[in-house]
Amino acid sequence: MNRLERFYQNAGLLGIAQTCIILFVLYLALSKDMRLGIAIYTIPSVAILFFATYTIRNKLVDYVELTRKIMNVCALLIIVLFILFAKKFNQENLLFRLFMASFFSSYISSYFWLLSDSRISHERS
C-alpha cells in the first residue's frame, strides 16, 4: 500500500478534511506571499520543511502518542495566539509570514509522514 492510501486509511474522512483545510490556508497564505513579493522566501521554506520532517518520521512513529499530544497542543496554541494577537501581528511582515508558512508546513507534513507510515494502523491512530 502506498503512502497516500495509508494516510487516507489512517486519517479517515475527518483527518482528510482537516488536512484539506490546512492546505487551503497554506495555499491562501502563499498566494498572498506571491502578491507581496516574498514567496521567494516562504515557498522554499515550505518545501524544505516538508522534506525535513521526512527525516524525522521514524521518531514521530516511535513516539506516536507523544507526537499526537504535541501536535494537538501546538495546533491549539497557535490558533489561540493568532486569535488573541491577530490585530497586533503585521501580517505583511516577512518574519511573521515565514513563521506561519513554516508552522503550517511542519504541522501538515508531520501529520502526513506519521499517518502514512506502514507501522501506523487505523486502530492506533
Buried (B, 14 or more C-beta within 10 A) or exposed (E): EEEEEBBBBBBEEEBEEBBEEBEEEBEEBBEBBEEBEBBEBBBEBBEEBBEEBBEBBEEBBEEBEEBBEEBEEBBEEBEEEEEEEEEEBEEEEBEEBBBBBBBBBBBBBBBBBBBBBEEBEEEEB
